[in-house]
Amino acid sequence: MEDHSELCGFVPAWWCRGHHLQTVWRRLFGETPRLPLKRERWETPDDDFLDLDFLEPSSSNNKLNQSPTVLLLHGLEGSSRAEYILGMFRSACRMGWRGVALNFRSCSGEVNRQKRFYHSGETSDLDWVVRRLHQRRPESPLFIVGFSLGGNVLLKWLGENGKACPPAVQAAVAVSVPFDLEVAAHRVDRGVSQIYGRIFLKTLKEKALLKERKYPGLIDPDAVRRITSFAEFDDKVTAPIHQFKSGLDYWSKNSSQKFLSEIRIRTLLIHAEDDPFLPGDCLPRERILRSKWLEADILPCGGHVGFVQGSWPWKAVYWAESRAVNFLSSFLEGQAVHPLNTHKK
């Protein structure tokens, strides 16, 4: 397969080769930006809460009240403190943009109140947050950037809204999305990728057992303790708690690939063919190609939310962040995305 990495501007670091190293580098070795985030707790209409973290640019970079707001959505068992979220915060702030990260229910460091928590297709909280952000700053354009699970939530929400998407939303970026949740769930249960699945399972099972203690009978705690695979967790916990018939029913109804054709907001998709969660041969290429609203950077390498480049390990650069900012800023300037900066296969 022809290598289009340089065409898109991404050249993987010579010291960070391979999809697994690309995937884990930042979490294990990357620098964590120290940012003055301000947390707000928003009480939801269903007597629960969402924790959001805000970052305001410095006054010298924030001369206009009309500066955009970038809403960031983290991945599975992530939070606003995830390295890639903090990196996007920093990139947005350098542009003079406001940033806000939504912590999905149970991901802010405190388990939420209601029986349900979050999942790959739960879009009602995102919808409520978007509309409330617009009410708070109606003059501010809104961009949304989602990573992994957050990207799936974002694309599903965009498709559900279609032409009725709130006009404040100018553009979106989705990075390393598990477009097919069934494939992704089984991928993390096989081979080396089981390492990721086990990490996710540990905290997911802990949360599920906390829920059961608060709501006895919600799920079978002994069955939860016996779960050994990510797919099994979706079938025995995610599905019943969120009122799906089975894991298969949950995957089928929430995979973002089903919603791509309804999206009516310009959206950039960034994905690596060597993504350990959803490899290149599982991507919904035809649906992407048929949409005039979707741009795609599908690269041969980069891992999952990796895309690490740079001359030396202590000078690592995370390409997806700069690519996202470049794409989003073109809408503020009223410019089309340059054809050399996007590659759709």
C-alpha positions in Angstrom: 0.0 0.0 0.0 1.3 3.4 -0.9 2.5 5.5 2.0 0.7 8.9 2.2 2.2 10.0 5.6 4.4 12.7 4.2 1.5 14.0 1.9 -0.5 14.6 5.1 2.5 16.0 7.0 2.9 13.1 9.4 6.2 11.3 9.5 6.4 8.8 12.4 9.4 9.3 14.8 12.3 7.0 14.0 12.5 6.2 17.7 8.7 5.4 18.0 8.1 2.7 15.4 5.3 0.2 15.6 1.6 0.6 16.3 1.8 -0.4 20.0 4.7 1.9 20.8 2.9 4.7 19.0 -0.2 4.0 21.1 1.4 3.9 24.5 4.3 6.3 24.2 2.6 9.4 25.4 1.0 7.8 28.3 4.2 6.2 29.5 6.9 8.7 28.6 5.2 11.9 27.4 5.3 15.2 29.2 2.1 16.2 31.0 1.3 19.9 30.5 0.5 21.8 33.6 -2.5 23.9 32.8 -4.8 26.1 35.0 -8.0 24.2 34.4 -11.1 25.4 36.2 -13.7 22.8 37.1 -17.4 23.3 37.0 -20.1 20.9 38.1 -23.3 21.0 36.1 -26.4 19.5 37.5 -28.2 17.5 34.8 -32.0 17.4 34.2 -32.1 13.8 35.5 -30.6 14.6 38.9 -27.1 13.7 38.1 -24.0 15.7 37.4 -21.3 16.3 34.8 -17.9 17.7 35.6 -16.4 20.0 33.0 -12.9 21.5 32.9 -12.4 24.9 31.3 -9.2 26.6 30.1 -9.3 30.3 29.2 -6.6 31.8 27.0 -4.5 34.6 28.4 -5.9 38.1 28.0 -3.1 39.0 25.5 -4.3 36.2 23.2 -8.0 36.7 23.8 -8.8 40.1 22.4 -12.2 39.1 20.9 -15.2 37.8 22.7 -16.0 35.9 19.5 -13.0 33.6 19.9 -14.0 30.0 19.4 -14.6 27.4 22.1 -13.2 23.9 21.5 -15.1 21.1 23.3 -13.0 18.0 23.9 -14.3 14.4 24.4 -12.0 11.8 25.9 -11.8 8.1 25.2 -12.7 5.0 27.1 -11.9 5.3 30.8 -10.2 8.6 30.1 -10.9 12.0 31.5 -10.0 15.7 31.0 -6.6 14.8 32.5 -5.7 12.4 29.7 -2.5 13.4 28.0 -4.1 13.9 24.6 -6.8 16.1 26.1 -4.3 18.3 27.8 -2.3 18.5 24.6 -5.3 19.7 22.7 -6.1 22.2 25.5 -2.6 23.6 25.1 -2.8 23.8 21.3 -6.2 25.5 21.5 -5.0 28.0 24.1 -2.0 28.9 21.9 -4.5 29.9 19.2 -6.3 32.1 21.7 -9.3 29.8 21.8 -11.3 28.7 24.8 -11.2 25.0 25.7 -13.6 22.9 27.7 -13.4 19.1 28.3 -16.4 17.1 29.2 -15.8 14.3 31.6 -18.3 11.6 30.8 -20.3 10.3 33.7 -18.2 8.4 36.3 -14.9 9.6 34.6 -14.1 12.8 36.6 -12.9 11.0 39.7 -16.3 10.6 41.3 -18.9 8.0 40.4 -22.1 9.6 39.2 -25.5 9.3 41.0 -27.7 7.5 38.5 -27.8 3.9 37.6 -26.3 4.5 34.2 -22.9 5.9 33.5 -21.5 6.4 30.0 -20.9 4.3 26.9 -19.8 4.6 23.3 -23.1 5.8 22.0 -24.5 7.9 24.8 -25.1 11.2 23.2 -27.8 12.9 25.4 -25.2 14.5 27.7 -23.1 15.8 24.7 -26.3 17.3 23.2 -27.2 19.0 26.5 -23.6 20.4 27.0 -23.4 21.8 23.5 -26.6 23.7 23.8 -25.7 25.0 27.2 -22.3 26.2 26.0 -24.0 28.0 23.2 -26.4 29.7 25.6 -23.5 30.8 27.8 -21.5 32.3 24.9 -23.9 32.7 21.8 -21.3 34.8 20.0 -18.6 32.1 20.2 -18.2 29.5 17.4 -18.0 26.0 18.7 -15.6 23.2 17.5 -15.7 19.7 18.9 -12.8 17.2 19.0 -13.4 13.6 20.0 -10.8 10.9 20.7 -11.5 7.1 20.4 -14.8 6.5 22.3 -15.4 10.2 22.4 -15.0 10.3 18.6 -17.6 7.6 18.3 -20.0 9.6 20.5 -19.3 12.8 18.5 -19.9 11.2 15.1 -23.1 9.5 16.3 -24.4 12.8 17.7 -23.6 14.6 14.5 -25.4 12.0 12.5 -28.4 11.9 14.8 -28.8 15.7 14.4 -28.1 15.9 10.7 -29.3 19.2 9.3 -30.7 20.1 12.7 -27.2 20.3 14.3 -26.9 23.4 16.4 -25.6 26.2 14.1 -23.0 27.2 16.7 -21.1 24.0 15.8 -18.8 25.0 12.9 -16.6 21.9 12.5 -15.5 18.8 14.2 -12.5 16.4 14.4 -12.7 12.7 15.3 -9.4 10.8 16.1 -9.0 7.0 16.1 -12.7 6.2 16.2 -13.9 2.6 16.7 -16.4 3.0 13.9 -17.5 -0.7 14.3 -17.9 -1.4 18.0 -18.3 -5.1 17.6 -15.0 -5.4 15.8 -13.2 -3.2 18.2 -14.6 -5.1 21.3 -13.3 -8.4 20.0 -9.9 -6.9 18.8 -9.0 -5.8 22.4 -9.6 -9.4 23.5 -7.0 -10.9 21.1 -3.3 -11.0 20.9 -1.1 -8.2 22.3 -4.2 -5.9 22.4 -5.5 -7.9 25.3 -3.2 -5.7 27.4 -5.4 -2.7 26.6 -8.6 -4.7 27.3 -7.4 -5.8 30.7 -6.5 -2.2 31.7 -10.0 -1.0 30.7 -11.7 -4.0 32.4 -10.1 -3.4 35.7 -11.6 0.1 36.2 -14.9 -0.7 34.4 -15.5 -3.7 36.7 -14.7 -1.6 39.8 -17.3 1.0 38.6 -19.9 -1.7 37.9 -19.5 -3.1 41.4 -19.9 0.3 42.9 -23.1 0.8 41.0 -24.4 -2.6 42.2 -23.7 -1.7 45.8 -25.6 1.5 45.4 -28.4 -0.2 43.4 -28.7 -3.8 44.6 -30.0 -6.1 41.9 -28.9 -3.9 39.0 -26.4 -6.5 37.9 -25.0 -9.8 39.2 -21.8 -8.9 41.2 -20.5 -12.4 41.0 -20.9 -12.5 37.3 -19.1 -9.2 37.0 -16.1 -10.5 39.0 -15.9 -13.5 36.6 -15.8 -11.4 33.5 -12.5 -11.9 31.6 -13.0 -10.2 28.3 -14.1 -6.7 27.1 -16.8 -8.2 24.9 -18.2 -10.1 27.8 -18.3 -6.9 29.9 -20.3 -5.2 27.2 -22.7 -8.1 27.1 -23.2 -8.5 30.8 -22.8 -5.0 32.1 -22.9 -2.2 29.5 -25.9 -3.6 27.7 -28.3 -4.4 30.6 -27.4 -1.2 32.6 -28.2 0.9 29.5 -31.2 -1.1 28.5 -29.9 -2.9 25.4 -30.8 -6.5 24.8 -27.3 -7.8 24.5 -23.7 -6.7 23.7 -24.5 -7.3 20.0 -27.6 -5.1 20.3 -25.5 -2.4 22.0 -22.7 -2.5 19.3 -25.2 -2.5 16.4 -27.2 0.5 17.6 -24.2 2.6 18.6 -21.5 2.1 16.0 -20.8 5.5 14.5 -20.3 4.1 11.0 -24.1 3.8 10.7 -24.5 7.6 11.2 -21.8 8.9 8.9 -24.1 9.5 5.9 -26.3 11.8 8.0 -23.6 14.2 9.1 -24.0 17.7 7.8 -21.0 19.4 9.6 -17.6 19.5 8.1 -15.7 16.8 10.0 -12.1 15.6 9.8 -11.4 11.9 10.5 -7.9 10.9 11.6 -7.1 7.2 11.7 -4.1 4.9 11.3 -4.4 1.7 9.4 -2.3 0.0 12.1 -4.7 1.1 14.9 -4.7 -1.9 17.3 -8.4 -1.4 18.1 -9.8 -0.9 14.5 -7.3 -1.7 11.7 -7.5 -0.3 8.2 -9.4 -3.2 6.6 -12.3 -2.5 9.0 -12.8 1.2 8.2 -16.1 2.3 6.5 -14.2 3.7 3.5 -17.1 3.8 1.1 -19.4 5.7 3.5 -16.6 8.2 4.1 -16.0 8.6 0.4 -19.6 9.2 -0.4 -19.9 12.1 2.0 -19.0 15.6 1.0 -19.0 16.6 4.7 -16.2 14.2 5.7 -12.5 14.6 5.2 -10.2 11.7 6.1 -6.5 11.4 6.9 -6.1 7.6 6.8 -2.4 7.0 7.4 -0.5 3.7 7.2 0.8 4.1 10.8 0.3 6.0 14.0 -1.3 3.5 16.3 -4.3 4.5 18.5 -4.4 8.2 19.3 -0.7 8.2 18.8 0.7 9.9 15.7 4.0 10.6 17.4 6.7 12.4 15.5 9.8 14.5 16.2 13.5 14.3 15.9 14.2 13.0 19.5 12.2 11.4 22.3 12.5 14.6 24.4 11.2 16.6 21.5 8.2 14.5 20.7 5.5 16.2 18.6 1.9 14.9 18.5 0.8 15.4 14.9 -3.0 14.9 15.4 -3.2 18.0 17.6 -1.6 20.4 15.1 -3.6 18.8 12.2 -6.8 19.3 14.1 -6.1 22.9 14.9 -5.0 23.6 11.3 -8.3 22.0 10.0 -10.5 23.9 12.5 -8.8 27.3 12.0 -9.5 27.2 8.3 -13.2 27.6 9.1 -12.6 30.8 11.1 -10.6 32.2 8.2 -13.2 31.2 5.7 -10.7 29.0 3.8 -11.2 25.6 2.4 -8.9 22.8 3.6 -5.9 22.6 1.3 -6.0 19.4 -0.7 -2.5 18.5 0.3 -3.4 18.5 3.9 -6.1 15.8 3.6 -6.1 12.4 2.1 -9.2 10.4 1.6 -8.9 6.8 0.6 
